[in-house]
């Protein structure tokens, strides 16, 4: 009877371990499926939404005689995006010609004369020229700096060297740094920081953006050599000096 009892308890223990192991494997399979399916599903969904947004606003301007949707029983996805790319390319090619440069100069002069429109047009044009220029350094370097207090570090993107009145008011060389928010990196803060307080990182802008969007979950590997990794660039906090340690110095000064 004792042997049968022990055998029964052993069998029940093995069945319990088998159930626990099976549930753990199923839970692991489920989490793996989420890791694989979620990025693909979100990417396809956002791409489809973008195509629908562009098609809904561009396709109605296409004449019915040249619109493939007129002859097909279904709408062609991405047709508006293709038309938009072709139109922008055509405008760029036309601008390189003499007629295009003349029209651009006339339209630029008219927009600069409008009271409210000239502010929006001038700021937008300057931003795009700065970002798309080949010599631009905007959003090409990831840096780390202490924010919002000492000992607390944040990561941002260098957008350029500070110029104008802000730089002339300071004795140090200032740098424009964009501090994005998590998980939406399109919003953030513009900071003017001394160059000496910035710690440049070797990670790319894409890797930095992924780390910010994921809230630190996705961290890129350290691309530095093993010897360089052992040398810290950021010194640790200084030990606090107690009141008892400061008292002799005070008496000596007196």
SEDREN-551975 format. One record per residue: residue number from 1; chain; x, y, z of N, C-alpha, C, O, CB in turn. Coordinates in pm, whole numbers. Glycine has a CB too. Layout:
! residues N
> NUM,A,X,Y,Z,X,Y,Z,X,Y,Z,X,Y,Z,X,Y,Z
...
END
This chain:
! residues 254
> 1,A,82,-121,0,0,0,0,86,126,0,56,223,-69,-93,1,121
> 2,A,196,122,80,285,238,86,351,262,-49,365,376,-93,392,219,194
> 3,A,391,150,-115,454,166,-246,355,225,-346,391,311,-427,507,32,-297
> 4,A,228,177,-340,127,231,-432,103,379,-405,83,456,-499,-4,154,-419
> 5,A,104,421,-277,84,562,-245,196,649,-299,174,756,-355,73,581,-95
> 6,A,321,598,-280,434,674,-332,431,682,-484,461,786,-543,565,612,-287
> 7,A,393,571,-547,385,570,-693,278,665,-742,297,733,-844,357,429,-745
> 8,A,164,672,-670,57,762,-710,98,908,-696,69,990,-782,-67,736,-629
> 9,A,169,939,-584,215,1076,-566,318,1114,-671,321,1227,-719,274,1095,-426
> 10,A,403,1017,-706,504,1044,-810,438,1070,-944,480,1159,-1018,602,927,-821
> 11,A,334,991,-976,264,1011,-1103,193,1146,-1106,194,1216,-1208,163,899,-1127
> 12,A,132,1183,-993,64,1313,-989,165,1427,-1001,137,1528,-1066,-17,1328,-858
> 13,A,283,1411,-939,387,1514,-951,437,1527,-1094,460,1638,-1142,504,1482,-859
> 14,A,454,1413,-1162,499,1419,-1301,394,1484,-1390,427,1561,-1480,531,1279,-1352
> 15,A,264,1451,-1365,158,1515,-1444,153,1665,-1419,132,1743,-1512,22,1452,-1413
> 16,A,173,1706,-1293,172,1849,-1261,289,1920,-1330,271,2027,-1387,178,1871,-1107
> 17,A,408,1860,-1326,522,1920,-1393,501,1926,-1544,542,2022,-1610,649,1841,-1362
> 18,A,436,1823,-1597,409,1822,-1741,314,1935,-1779,333,2003,-1880,351,1687,-1785
> 19,A,209,1955,-1694,115,2064,-1723,183,2200,-1711,160,2289,-1794,-6,2058,-1627
> 20,A,267,2217,-1607,339,2343,-1590,434,2367,-1707,442,2479,-1759,418,2343,-1457
> 21,A,506,2263,-1748,597,2278,-1862,523,2310,-1991,570,2391,-2070,679,2153,-1880
> 22,A,407,2247,-2012,329,2273,-2133,276,2416,-2134,281,2483,-2236,214,2174,-2144
> 23,A,224,2463,-2019,172,2600,-2013,284,2702,-2033,264,2806,-2096,102,2625,-1880
> 24,A,404,2672,-1978,517,2763,-1997,558,2769,-2143,590,2877,-2194,636,2719,-1911
> 25,A,558,2655,-2211,593,2654,-2354,489,2728,-2436,524,2804,-2527,607,2511,-2404
> 26,A,360,2706,-2405,255,2776,-2478,264,2927,-2456,245,3006,-2550,118,2725,-2435
> 27,A,293,2968,-2331,308,3111,-2304,428,3169,-2380,421,3281,-2430,324,3135,-2153
> 28,A,536,3092,-2387,653,3137,-2463,622,3148,-2611,665,3242,-2677,769,3043,-2442
> 29,A,547,3049,-2665,509,3054,-2806,421,3176,-2834,434,3242,-2937,435,2926,-2847
> 30,A,330,3205,-2740,239,3319,-2758,318,3450,-2759,294,3536,-2844,133,3321,-2647
> 31,A,411,3466,-2665,491,3589,-2661,580,3601,-2784,598,3711,-2836,576,3592,-2534
> 32,A,635,3489,-2831,715,3492,-2953,630,3532,-3073,674,3607,-3160,780,3356,-2978
> 33,A,506,3481,-3077,416,3519,-3185,383,3667,-3184,373,3730,-3290,289,3439,-3177
> 34,A,367,3723,-3064,341,3867,-3055,461,3947,-3105,445,4044,-3179,309,3907,-2909
> 35,A,583,3905,-3064,703,3976,-3108,720,3972,-3259,775,4066,-3317,824,3916,-3041
> 36,A,673,3864,-3322,688,3853,-3467,573,3922,-3540,595,3993,-3637,695,3706,-3508
> 37,A,450,3901,-3493,333,3948,-3566,303,4095,-3541,256,4164,-3631,213,3866,-3528
> 38,A,329,4145,-3419,292,4282,-3387,364,4385,-3474,297,4471,-3531,322,4310,-3241
> 39,A,498,4380,-3488,563,4480,-3575,516,4474,-3720,498,4578,-3784,711,4462,-3572
> 40,A,496,4352,-3772,450,4339,-3910,309,4394,-3925,280,4465,-4021,455,4191,-3955
> 41,A,221,4362,-3832,82,4408,-3840,74,4559,-3827,1,4624,-3901,-3,4342,-3732
> 42,A,149,4616,-3733,146,4761,-3714,203,4832,-3837,149,4934,-3879,224,4801,-3588
> 43,A,311,4779,-3895,370,4840,-4015,273,4836,-4132,256,4935,-4202,501,4769,-4053
> 44,A,210,4721,-4154,113,4710,-4263,-7,4802,-4240,-56,4865,-4334,66,4565,-4278
> 45,A,-54,4811,-4115,-168,4896,-4086,-136,5043,-4111,-214,5114,-4174,-213,4876,-3941
> 46,A,-21,5089,-4061,17,5229,-4081,42,5260,-4228,6,5367,-4277,141,5263,-3998
> 47,A,103,5165,-4300,126,5185,-4444,-6,5195,-4518,-23,5280,-4606,210,5071,-4502
> 48,A,-100,5108,-4483,-231,5111,-4548,-305,5241,-4516,-371,5297,-4603,-315,4990,-4504
> 49,A,-294,5287,-4393,-358,5413,-4355,-296,5530,-4431,-368,5621,-4474,-346,5436,-4205
> 50,A,-164,5529,-4448,-98,5636,-4522,-139,5636,-4668,-166,5742,-4726,54,5622,-4510
> 51,A,-145,5518,-4728,-188,5509,-4868,-331,5557,-4884,-362,5630,-4978,-174,5365,-4920
> 52,A,-418,5517,-4793,-557,5562,-4800,-570,5712,-4781,-651,5776,-4848,-641,5491,-4696
> 53,A,-491,5769,-4690,-495,5914,-4666,-452,5992,-4790,-516,6090,-4828,-406,5952,-4548
> 54,A,-343,5947,-4854,-293,6017,-4973,-387,5995,-5091,-416,6089,-5165,-151,5970,-5009
> 55,A,-434,5871,-5109,-524,5843,-5223,-653,5924,-5214,-703,5972,-5316,-556,5693,-5229
> 56,A,-707,5939,-5093,-834,6011,-5078,-821,6158,-5115,-921,6222,-5149,-884,5998,-4935
> 57,A,-701,6214,-5110,-683,6356,-5138,-621,6384,-5274,-632,6497,-5324,-597,6417,-5032
> 58,A,-557,6286,-5336,-493,6306,-5466,-575,6248,-5580,-586,6309,-5686,-354,6245,-5467
> 59,A,-633,6131,-5559,-706,6063,-5666,-821,6146,-5723,-841,6143,-5844,-759,5932,-5616
> 60,A,-899,6220,-5643,-1009,6299,-5704,-963,6404,-5804,-1044,6447,-5886,-1086,6369,-5595
> 61,A,-837,6446,-5802,-787,6546,-5898,-744,6483,-6030,-716,6555,-6126,-670,6622,-5837
> 62,A,-738,6351,-6037,-701,6284,-6162,-824,6280,-6254,-930,6236,-6210,-647,6139,-6134
> 63,A,-812,6325,-6378,-926,6317,-6471,-976,6174,-6486,-898,6079,-6482,-888,6374,-6608
> 64,A,-1104,6161,-6504,-1163,6027,-6513,-1108,5947,-6630,-1098,5825,-6623,-1314,6037,-6525
> 65,A,-1072,6017,-6740,-1020,5946,-6857,-883,5884,-6830,-846,5786,-6895,-1012,6040,-6975
> 66,A,-807,5941,-6736,-672,5891,-6707,-665,5818,-6572,-558,5778,-6528,-573,6006,-6707
> 67,A,-779,5801,-6510,-783,5736,-6380,-809,5586,-6398,-915,5549,-6448,-891,5799,-6289
> 68,A,-715,5500,-6359,-738,5355,-6375,-857,5304,-6294,-916,5203,-6330,-615,5278,-6334
> 69,A,-892,5373,-6188,-1006,5328,-6108,-1138,5337,-6185,-1236,5272,-6148,-1016,5410,-5981
> 70,A,-1140,5418,-6291,-1261,5429,-6371,-1290,5301,-6448,-1406,5267,-6471,-1249,5547,-6467
> 71,A,-1185,5230,-6489,-1201,5112,-6574,-1188,4981,-6494,-1215,4873,-6547,-1098,5114,-6685
> 72,A,-1147,4991,-6368,-1131,4870,-6288,-1243,4858,-6186,-1295,4959,-6140,-994,4870,-6218
> 73,A,-1281,4735,-6150,-1387,4718,-6049,-1342,4746,-5907,-1423,4739,-5814,-1443,4579,-6057
> 74,A,-1215,4777,-5889,-1163,4804,-5754,-1066,4922,-5765,-1013,4952,-5872,-1092,4677,-5693
> 75,A,-1044,4988,-5653,-952,5101,-5648,-808,5051,-5637,-780,4957,-5562,-987,5194,-5531
> 76,A,-719,5114,-5709,-578,5077,-5707,-513,5142,-5585,-504,5264,-5579,-505,5120,-5839
> 77,A,-467,5063,-5489,-404,5124,-5370,-269,5185,-5405,-190,5124,-5478,-388,5019,-5258
> 78,A,-242,5302,-5354,-115,5369,-5378,-111,5453,-5503,-7,5509,-5536,-8,5269,-5385
> 79,A,-224,5464,-5574,-225,5544,-5697,-198,5692,-5667,-122,5757,-5738,-361,5528,-5769
> 80,A,-260,5743,-5562,-238,5884,-5526,-95,5910,-5486,-40,6016,-5518,-330,5924,-5414
> 81,A,-32,5816,-5416,107,5833,-5375,200,5834,-5496,295,5912,-5502,149,5722,-5278
> 82,A,172,5748,-5594,253,5746,-5716,240,5878,-5792,338,5934,-5839,212,5627,-5806
> 83,A,117,5926,-5803,94,6053,-5871,164,6168,-5798,220,6257,-5862,-56,6082,-5883
> 84,A,161,6166,-5665,227,6270,-5587,378,6268,-5608,440,6374,-5620,194,6254,-5438
> 85,A,438,6149,-5611,584,6138,-5633,620,6188,-5773,719,6259,-5790,631,5991,-5615
> 86,A,540,6150,-5873,567,6195,-6009,553,6347,-6019,633,6412,-6086,471,6127,-6109
> 87,A,453,6403,-5953,431,6548,-5958,547,6623,-5892,595,6723,-5946,299,6585,-5890
> 88,A,593,6576,-5776,704,6643,-5708,831,6634,-5791,907,6730,-5800,727,6581,-5569
> 89,A,855,6518,-5853,971,6503,-5940,963,6596,-6059,1064,6653,-6100,985,6359,-5987
> 90,A,843,6612,-6116,824,6702,-6230,850,6847,-6190,911,6923,-6265,683,6687,-6286
> 91,A,802,6884,-6072,826,7021,-6024,975,7046,-6004,1026,7153,-6037,750,7047,-5893
> 92,A,1046,6946,-5948,1190,6961,-5931,1263,6972,-6062,1357,7051,-6074,1244,6846,-5853
> 93,A,1222,6893,-6161,1285,6902,-6294,1254,7035,-6361,1340,7093,-6428,1240,6786,-6383
> 94,A,1130,7084,-6344,1092,7211,-6405,1168,7328,-6343,1198,7426,-6411,942,7234,-6392
> 95,A,1199,7317,-6215,1269,7425,-6146,1410,7444,-6199,1463,7556,-6195,1274,7397,-5997
> 96,A,1473,7337,-6248,1608,7349,-6301,1613,7422,-6434,1720,7468,-6474,1669,7212,-6317
> 97,A,1501,7435,-6503,1496,7506,-6631,1479,7656,-6607,1446,7699,-6496,1381,7453,-6718
> 98,A,1501,7734,-6711,1492,7880,-6699,1349,7923,-6670,1326,8011,-6587,1541,7948,-6828
> 99,A,1251,7861,-6737,1111,7896,-6714,1071,7863,-6571,1001,7940,-6506,1019,7823,-6814
> 100,A,1117,7746,-6522,1084,7707,-6386,1145,7799,-6283,1082,7832,-6183,1128,7566,-6360
> 101,A,1269,7841,-6306,1334,7933,-6212,1264,8068,-6211,1253,8132,-6106,1482,7951,-6249
> 102,A,1217,8112,-6328,1145,8240,-6334,1013,8233,-6259,980,8323,-6182,1118,8280,-6480
> 103,A,937,8123,-6279,810,8106,-6207,833,8094,-6058,755,8145,-5978,736,7984,-6258
> 104,A,940,8025,-6020,971,8010,-5877,1006,8144,-5814,965,8172,-5701,1087,7911,-5858
> 105,A,1081,8226,-5886,1117,8357,-5833,994,8446,-5817,981,8519,-5718,1220,8426,-5924
> 106,A,903,8440,-5915,781,8522,-5908,693,8476,-5791,645,8559,-5714,701,8513,-6041
> 107,A,671,8344,-5778,587,8294,-5669,653,8320,-5533,584,8351,-5436,561,8143,-5686
> 108,A,785,8309,-5526,855,8336,-5401,840,8482,-5361,823,8513,-5243,1004,8300,-5413
> 109,A,847,8572,-5459,830,8715,-5431,688,8746,-5385,669,8828,-5295,865,8799,-5554
> 110,A,588,8683,-5446,449,8707,-5407,421,8657,-5265,354,8724,-5187,354,8639,-5506
> 111,A,474,8539,-5232,450,8484,-5099,518,8566,-4990,467,8576,-4878,498,8339,-5093
> 112,A,633,8623,-5021,704,8703,-4922,637,8839,-4898,670,8908,-4802,847,8724,-4966
> 113,A,543,8878,-4985,474,9006,-4967,345,8991,-4888,289,9090,-4841,443,9067,-5102
> 114,A,297,8869,-4871,173,8848,-4795,202,8852,-4646,294,8785,-4601,108,8713,-4834
> 115,A,126,8928,-4568,159,8951,-4426,171,8824,-4342,271,8806,-4274,55,9039,-4365
> 116,A,70,8736,-4346,71,8617,-4261,138,8499,-4331,209,8421,-4268,-73,8579,-4222
> 117,A,115,8488,-4459,168,8373,-4533,320,8377,-4539,383,8271,-4539,110,8371,-4675
> 118,A,380,8496,-4545,524,8503,-4560,599,8446,-4439,708,8392,-4453,566,8646,-4582
> 119,A,539,8458,-4320,603,8402,-4201,602,8249,-4206,704,8185,-4179,532,8451,-4073
> 120,A,486,8193,-4242,476,8046,-4251,564,7994,-4364,634,7894,-4348,330,8004,-4273
> 121,A,559,8061,-4479,636,8016,-4595,786,8025,-4568,861,7934,-4602,600,8098,-4719
> 122,A,830,8136,-4508,972,8153,-4482,1026,8052,-4383,1134,7996,-4404,999,8292,-4431
> 123,A,951,8027,-4275,996,7929,-4176,997,7788,-4233,1092,7712,-4209,906,7935,-4052
> 124,A,892,7752,-4308,886,7618,-4366,997,7596,-4469,1058,7490,-4472,750,7594,-4431
> 125,A,1021,7696,-4551,1126,7684,-4653,1263,7670,-4589,1345,7591,-4635,1124,7804,-4746
> 126,A,1289,7747,-4485,1418,7740,-4419,1439,7605,-4351,1549,7551,-4353,1430,7852,-4317
> 127,A,1333,7551,-4291,1345,7420,-4225,1378,7311,-4327,1469,7231,-4304,1214,7385,-4150
> 128,A,1307,7309,-4438,1331,7205,-4539,1467,7223,-4604,1534,7124,-4633,1221,7208,-4646
> 129,A,1508,7345,-4628,1640,7367,-4686,1750,7321,-4591,1852,7268,-4635,1659,7513,-4721
> 130,A,1729,7342,-4462,1829,7300,-4364,1836,7148,-4352,1945,7091,-4344,1799,7361,-4228
> 131,A,1719,7083,-4351,1716,6938,-4333,1764,6865,-4458,1838,6766,-4448,1576,6892,-4298
> 132,A,1722,6912,-4577,1753,6841,-4700,1887,6881,-4761,1931,6817,-4856,1646,6864,-4799
> 133,A,1951,6983,-4709,2080,7023,-4764,2184,6915,-4740,2184,6853,-4633,2126,7156,-4703
> 134,A,2271,6892,-4836,2372,6786,-4825,2475,6818,-4717,2529,6727,-4654,2441,6765,-4959
> 135,A,2502,6946,-4694,2602,6985,-4596,2541,7003,-4457,2611,7045,-4365,2670,7112,-4639
> 136,A,2415,6973,-4442,2350,6995,-4314,2392,6888,-4214,2411,6772,-4251,2198,6997,-4330
> 137,A,2405,6928,-4089,2437,6833,-3981,2316,6811,-3891,2330,6757,-3782,2557,6884,-3898
> 138,A,2197,6853,-3935,2078,6840,-3853,2041,6694,-3836,2035,6619,-3933,1961,6918,-3914
> 139,A,2016,6655,-3712,1973,6519,-3678,2071,6415,-3731,2030,6310,-3781,1834,6492,-3732
> 140,A,2200,6444,-3719,2300,6347,-3764,2392,6302,-3651,2487,6228,-3675,2382,6407,-3875
> 141,A,2364,6347,-3529,2446,6306,-3416,2359,6292,-3293,2275,6378,-3265,2560,6407,-3392
> 142,A,2381,6184,-3220,2309,6158,-3096,2402,6195,-2980,2518,6155,-2977,2262,6009,-3087
> 143,A,2351,6271,-2886,2430,6314,-2772,2355,6284,-2643,2234,6263,-2642,2464,6464,-2781
> 144,A,2430,6282,-2534,2374,6262,-2402,2416,6379,-2314,2528,6428,-2323,2421,6126,-2341
> 145,A,2325,6425,-2229,2352,6541,-2145,2268,6529,-2018,2171,6454,-2013,2321,6674,-2220
> 146,A,2307,6605,-1917,2236,6603,-1790,2111,6689,-1798,2118,6809,-1822,2328,6653,-1676
> 147,A,1996,6625,-1777,1867,6694,-1785,1762,6606,-1717,1765,6484,-1737,1826,6725,-1934
> 148,A,1671,6660,-1639,1651,6801,-1603,1730,6846,-1481,1711,6958,-1435,1507,6826,-1578
> 149,A,1818,6760,-1426,1898,6797,-1309,2031,6725,-1319,2049,6637,-1403,1825,6764,-1176
> 150,A,2123,6762,-1232,2253,6698,-1229,2240,6552,-1184,2169,6521,-1088,2348,6774,-1136
> 151,A,2308,6465,-1255,2302,6324,-1224,2193,6249,-1298,2191,6126,-1293,2284,6306,-1079
> 152,A,2103,6320,-1365,1996,6259,-1446,2026,6288,-1593,2038,6404,-1632,1852,6314,-1405
> 153,A,2039,6183,-1673,2085,6197,-1811,1972,6177,-1910,1883,6094,-1890,2198,6098,-1839
> 154,A,1977,6254,-2017,1879,6245,-2125,1954,6233,-2257,2072,6266,-2267,1782,6368,-2125
> 155,A,1882,6187,-2359,1940,6169,-2492,1868,6256,-2592,1745,6263,-2592,1934,6020,-2535
> 156,A,1943,6324,-2677,1883,6413,-2776,1961,6411,-2906,2058,6337,-2920,1876,6555,-2722
> 157,A,1918,6495,-3000,1979,6502,-3133,2028,6644,-3159,1958,6741,-3135,1877,6458,-3243
> 158,A,2150,6653,-3208,2207,6783,-3242,2145,6833,-3371,2144,6761,-3472,2362,6774,-3254
> 159,A,2092,6955,-3370,2030,7013,-3489,2113,7125,-3549,2076,7179,-3653,1894,7066,-3455
> 160,A,2224,7159,-3488,2309,7262,-3544,2381,7341,-3436,2362,7318,-3317,2229,7356,-3631
> 161,A,2463,7432,-3481,2537,7520,-3391,2455,7646,-3367,2400,7703,-3461,2677,7556,-3450
> 162,A,2446,7688,-3243,2368,7807,-3209,2432,7931,-3270,2553,7950,-3265,2358,7822,-3055
> 163,A,2348,8015,-3328,2394,8137,-3393,2308,8254,-3346,2210,8237,-3274,2390,8124,-3548
> 164,A,2348,8373,-3388,2269,8491,-3363,2280,8541,-3220,2383,8526,-3155,2126,8464,-3395
> 165,A,2171,8599,-3172,2170,8666,-3043,2198,8570,-2927,2267,8606,-2832,2037,8734,-3021
> 166,A,2144,8447,-2936,2162,8352,-2827,2309,8319,-2808,2357,8313,-2695,2081,8224,-2852
> 167,A,2381,8298,-2918,2523,8267,-2907,2603,8390,-2862,2698,8376,-2785,2577,8216,-3040
> 168,A,2565,8508,-2908,2639,8629,-2872,2622,8666,-2725,2706,8736,-2669,2594,8745,-2959
> 169,A,2515,8620,-2663,2492,8651,-2522,2572,8562,-2427,2584,8593,-2309,2346,8639,-2490
> 170,A,2627,8453,-2478,2699,8359,-2393,2847,8357,-2430,2884,8387,-2543,2640,8217,-2407
> 171,A,2930,8324,-2333,3074,8316,-2357,3116,8180,-2412,3220,8170,-2477,3149,8344,-2229
> 172,A,3037,8076,-2388,3070,7943,-2435,3007,7915,-2571,2912,7981,-2612,3025,7838,-2333
> 173,A,3062,7815,-2638,3005,7773,-2766,2880,7689,-2738,2886,7585,-2672,3109,7692,-2850
> 174,A,2768,7736,-2789,2640,7670,-2764,2600,7584,-2883,2640,7610,-2997,2531,7774,-2736
> 175,A,2521,7480,-2855,2475,7385,-2957,2326,7368,-2943,2274,7359,-2831,2548,7248,-2944
> 176,A,2255,7364,-3055,2111,7338,-3055,2086,7188,-3043,2136,7110,-3123,2044,7395,-3184
> 177,A,2011,7149,-2944,1982,7007,-2919,1831,6991,-2907,1764,7061,-2831,2054,6956,-2789
> 178,A,1779,6896,-2984,1636,6863,-2978,1617,6745,-2885,1672,6638,-2908,1578,6831,-3120
> 179,A,1539,6766,-2780,1510,6662,-2680,1372,6604,-2709,1272,6667,-2672,1518,6718,-2534
> 180,A,1361,6487,-2773,1230,6429,-2804,1166,6365,-2681,1234,6334,-2583,1242,6325,-2915
> 181,A,1036,6346,-2689,962,6282,-2582,935,6136,-2618,944,6096,-2734,829,6356,-2555
> 182,A,903,6057,-2517,874,5915,-2534,726,5890,-2508,673,5943,-2411,962,5828,-2438
> 183,A,655,5812,-2591,703,5739,-2708,683,5814,-2839,706,5758,-2946,632,5606,-2716
> 184,A,642,5942,-2834,618,6021,-2954,736,6114,-2976,743,6220,-2913,486,6102,-2943
> 185,A,831,6079,-3063,950,6162,-3081,927,6288,-3164,1018,6369,-3179,1059,6082,-3144
> 186,A,806,6306,-3220,780,6425,-3299,760,6549,-3213,769,6661,-3263,658,6404,-3387
> 187,A,734,6530,-3084,723,6643,-2992,843,6642,-2898,904,6537,-2874,589,6638,-2912
> 188,A,876,6758,-2845,992,6765,-2757,1027,6908,-2724,942,6997,-2731,1110,6696,-2820
> 189,A,1152,6930,-2688,1200,7060,-2644,1327,7096,-2720,1408,7010,-2752,1224,7061,-2492
> 190,A,1343,7226,-2746,1466,7277,-2805,1551,7335,-2694,1510,7428,-2624,1436,7385,-2915
> 191,A,1671,7279,-2678,1762,7321,-2572,1887,7381,-2633,1935,7336,-2738,1798,7202,-2480
> 192,A,1941,7483,-2568,2069,7544,-2607,2170,7510,-2499,2166,7565,-2389,2055,7701,-2626
> 193,A,2261,7419,-2530,2353,7365,-2431,2497,7394,-2469,2530,7396,-2588,2331,7214,-2414
> 194,A,2584,7415,-2371,2726,7430,-2401,2783,7301,-2460,2746,7191,-2418,2804,7468,-2273
> 195,A,2870,7315,-2556,2925,7197,-2621,3002,7108,-2522,3004,6986,-2537,3016,7238,-2736
> 196,A,3065,7169,-2421,3146,7092,-2327,3060,7000,-2239,3111,6905,-2181,3227,7185,-2239
> 197,A,2928,7028,-2229,2840,6946,-2147,2777,6831,-2224,2702,6752,-2167,2732,7032,-2086
> 198,A,2806,6819,-2352,2750,6713,-2434,2845,6595,-2441,2966,6611,-2454,2718,6765,-2576
> 199,A,2788,6476,-2432,2864,6352,-2448,2819,6287,-2578,2710,6230,-2583,2842,6255,-2324
> 200,A,2900,6293,-2685,2858,6234,-2813,2852,6082,-2807,2937,6018,-2745,2954,6277,-2924
> 201,A,2752,6026,-2871,2733,5881,-2878,2762,5832,-3019,2744,5906,-3116,2590,5841,-2835
> 202,A,2807,5710,-3030,2839,5653,-3161,2721,5583,-3227,2731,5539,-3341,2953,5555,-3147
> 203,A,2609,5573,-3156,2492,5512,-3218,2435,5603,-3326,2452,5725,-3319,2385,5482,-3112
> 204,A,2369,5545,-3424,2310,5623,-3533,2181,5690,-3485,2128,5659,-3379,2282,5534,-3655
> 205,A,2133,5784,-3568,2009,5854,-3535,1891,5756,-3532,1803,5768,-3447,1981,5968,-3635
> 206,A,1890,5661,-3624,1783,5561,-3627,1783,5477,-3499,1677,5449,-3442,1797,5471,-3750
> 207,A,1901,5436,-3454,1909,5357,-3331,1865,5440,-3210,1798,5389,-3120,2051,5306,-3310
> 208,A,1903,5569,-3210,1859,5655,-3101,1709,5675,-3100,1646,5677,-2994,1927,5788,-3109
> 209,A,1650,5690,-3220,1505,5707,-3229,1431,5582,-3184,1329,5591,-3116,1464,5742,-3373
> 210,A,1484,5463,-3219,1422,5338,-3175,1427,5325,-3023,1331,5279,-2961,1492,5219,-3239
> 211,A,1538,5366,-2964,1551,5357,-2820,1454,5452,-2750,1398,5417,-2646,1693,5388,-2777
> 212,A,1434,5571,-2807,1342,5668,-2746,1198,5622,-2762,1120,5631,-2668,1361,5806,-2810
> 213,A,1162,5573,-2880,1024,5529,-2904,989,5410,-2815,877,5402,-2763,1005,5492,-3052
> 214,A,1083,5319,-2797,1056,5199,-2716,1068,5225,-2567,1045,5134,-2487,1151,5089,-2755
> 215,A,1102,5346,-2528,1118,5375,-2387,1239,5307,-2324,1239,5279,-2204,996,5335,-2314
> 216,A,1341,5280,-2405,1462,5214,-2355,1461,5064,-2365,1560,4999,-2331,1483,5251,-2214
> 217,A,1351,5005,-2413,1344,4859,-2425,1440,4810,-2534,1510,4711,-2516,1200,4813,-2456
> 218,A,1441,4881,-2647,1531,4847,-2758,1657,4930,-2742,1656,5051,-2768,1463,4873,-2899
> 219,A,1766,4868,-2698,1893,4937,-2677,1996,4883,-2775,2022,4763,-2776,1942,4919,-2530
> 220,A,2056,4968,-2857,2155,4921,-2953,2282,4876,-2884,2314,4928,-2776,2187,5030,-3055
> 221,A,2356,4783,-2941,2481,4738,-2879,2588,4847,-2886,2581,4937,-2970,2533,4611,-2947
> 222,A,2684,4838,-2798,2793,4935,-2794,2890,4905,-2909,2952,4798,-2909,2867,4931,-2656
> 223,A,2906,4996,-3006,2994,4967,-3120,3142,4991,-3091,3225,4968,-3179,2953,5051,-3238
> 224,A,3176,5037,-2972,3315,5069,-2941,3398,4942,-2917,3344,4834,-2893,3322,5160,-2820
> 225,A,3529,4959,-2923,3618,4848,-2896,3614,4811,-2747,3570,4889,-2663,3762,4883,-2940
> 226,A,3662,4690,-2717,3657,4641,-2580,3741,4728,-2487,3702,4751,-2372,3704,4496,-2573
> 227,A,3856,4775,-2535,3941,4859,-2450,3876,4993,-2423,3889,5048,-2313,4077,4880,-2516
> 228,A,3805,5047,-2523,3741,5177,-2505,3621,5168,-2412,3589,5265,-2344,3698,5232,-2640
> 229,A,3554,5053,-2408,3438,5037,-2321,3476,5042,-2174,3396,5084,-2090,3369,4906,-2351
> 230,A,3600,5001,-2142,3642,4996,-2003,3677,5135,-1947,3694,5150,-1826,3761,4904,-1989
> 231,A,3688,5234,-2034,3725,5369,-1990,3598,5454,-1982,3547,5493,-2087,3830,5434,-2086
> 232,A,3546,5484,-1863,3424,5566,-1853,3452,5710,-1890,3555,5766,-1852,3366,5559,-1712
> 233,A,3361,5770,-1964,3371,5910,-2002,3298,6003,-1905,3323,6123,-1903,3319,5929,-2141
> 234,A,3207,5946,-1827,3129,6026,-1733,3175,5993,-1593,3157,5880,-1548,2976,6001,-1750
> 235,A,3232,6087,-1522,3278,6059,-1385,3161,6037,-1291,3052,6090,-1312,3366,6173,-1334
> 236,A,3185,5959,-1188,3080,5933,-1090,3057,6052,-1000,3134,6147,-1003,3115,5813,-1007
> 237,A,2951,6048,-920,2921,6161,-830,3027,6176,-722,3081,6077,-673,2783,6143,-766
> 238,A,3055,6300,-686,3151,6326,-580,3090,6290,-445,2972,6315,-424,3197,6473,-583
> 239,A,3169,6233,-354,3114,6199,-222,3076,6324,-144,3147,6425,-146,3216,6117,-141
> 240,A,2963,6315,-76,2916,6430,1,3006,6453,122,3051,6358,186,2770,6409,45
> 241,A,3031,6578,151,3115,6616,265,3025,6643,384,2937,6729,377,3204,6740,232
> 242,A,3046,6574,492,2963,6590,610,2996,6720,682,3098,6783,654,2981,6471,705
> 243,A,2910,6759,773,2930,6883,849,3051,6870,941,3122,6968,966,2805,6917,931
> 244,A,3075,6750,992,3190,6730,1080,3322,6747,1004,3420,6796,1059,3184,6592,1144
> 245,A,3321,6704,875,3442,6719,794,3467,6864,756,3581,6906,742,3434,6634,670
> 246,A,3360,6941,739,3375,7081,700,3412,7170,817,3466,7279,796,3248,7131,637
> 247,A,3386,7128,942,3408,7214,1059,3555,7250,1078,3585,7367,1103,3356,7145,1185
> 248,A,3650,7156,1068,3790,7193,1085,3837,7295,983,3915,7385,1014,3878,7071,1076
> 249,A,3789,7281,857,3828,7377,754,3776,7516,789,3844,7616,767,3776,7334,616
> 250,A,3657,7523,843,3599,7652,878,3678,7716,990,3704,7836,987,3454,7636,918
> 251,A,3717,7634,1091,3794,7689,1203,3933,7732,1157,3986,7832,1205,3805,7585,1316
> 252,A,3992,7659,1065,4123,7696,1014,4115,7827,938,4207,7909,945,4180,7586,924
> 253,A,4005,7848,865,3988,7974,792,3972,8091,885,4018,8201,857,3870,7967,700
> 254,A,3906,8066,997,3889,8173,1093,4020,8208,1161,4024,8297,1245,3784,8136,1196
END
